[in-house]
Amino acid sequence: MLKHLLPDQYVKNIYEIDVAELSERGVKAVITDLDNTLVAWDYPTATVEVCEWFGALKKAGFQIMVVSNNHEKRVKDFCDPEKVRFIYNARKPLKRAFQQACKQMAVRPEEAVVVGDQMFTDVLGGNRAGLHTILVVPVVKTDGWMTRMNRRMERIVLKWMRRKGYITWEDKS
């Protein structure tokens, strides 16, 4: 179980993800969370920077899919203007939505990465589906009520993992 909570990479934000390195590794698709990964959980649309990041990924030949636990309207209103496919009500950390995303993009798990801000949803679900996982620092320090509960548990687990030497990265928040 513990290994499923450890991300393969940890970066401060989506802009620190090395697109060229992913391409060199044979990655063809980016599956990303929405809330507090791309934009603040209560921000309705993509920022200019997120639009540019999507553009850079597309230019490099990557497919993009947003996989979110949020409801259809929230995810659709964000993704449609950017012409990004999505899965809503994903029920992460279940691996089904990640498998569905790979199937819809016609990529194998080793050809996709998962980017997200939560260990108990994005990292756990992505790892269980056999995907490379990248944990990012949340865009903002506020969250919806359910996520606040997850964050408390996450802090406890991260502290324990640091003390045991399972994680070696510095805190980038």
Order of alpha helices (4+ residues) and beta strands (2+ residues): alpha-beta-alpha-beta-alpha-beta-alpha-beta-alpha-beta-alpha-beta-alpha
